[in-house]
């Protein structure tokens, strides 16, 4: 039989351990956010998904989403909810869900895995020889004046976790943070992480990116002096 005092100590240790585990995803330094901004905003994960460019890419006009839905399971409500949440989550970002694909500048394809490769080749690249990478993907077209169009392909039929992660990661990347890095443990911009929601870490990065003091085409050298002030403002907005 375990003595009460020992049992109490053991319970306390277990609580401390799990609090540490649960809090680890939310505990990060200001410096890690600044590094995260630089590692995601400058450059891109695949040159083919948006040519490598060492300057800021973001939408300068209203992001007009159109949802192409061919999956057997109805994901439209979840996709609409997430898109609509972006306006309140990211200060400075203007969004709209449109009913005419011709008026959209961000196309979201919700597909089953069997449709994934065909959608990428036929709808995104319009080439039979286009590479099919990843479990989901996003492609952004941009100039120094900003992102002109993004296309995200999200797989619906391989479980809730993959669907939610792809929905968050690909749409957020299509807004500008096109790169990923293995050091970003608190972010969805890391293929090794298991996050399936819009984390506070990523909300800080997106709010910094869409701050009015930042513009498309800005170089890393121009943005670096602004980063501490951008983060300070973002932390007031993101709780």
C-alpha angles and dihedrals in degrees: 000000000000116000115242093242092053091045090052092051092049092050091050091052091050091050092049091049095052093043087055092050094047093044096048092082090055100039113089137134129246088245091058090053091051090050089046091054092052094044096050105032098048119060126003136255095238124021088215092058092057123341115266108268128169096213139081117286120191140130112276093186134047112301106233111198126202119188117215105195121190100143119118091232115068106244097160097104093051093046093048092048092053094046092048091050092060094074092062095036097052118046112216095025117116117200139179135176109223132198097212115070090206091066094049126101095182116052118192117196116198106195144159117248092256088061097045102092095040092050092052094048098040103033107026107033100011089218130112090213096053114128118253109213137174135358090284131358149198131203123196125193114203149157130195085277092064144272111323098185141357129194122194125189113200124187114225108182105059099080139296095271095056092043093052093044093048092046092054100037100045097043092047092047090050088060092063119286092100099163131079131206133193092223094065099094094161093051140079086221089087123079091212095057124092099211115138099179139064096273124211089244091058093042088057092051094048092047090051091049094051095044110125090239089068124070136183111270094032112142125229088250092056095046100045097078089051097051100089091051092044091053092047090054093044092052090056090054099041118063 
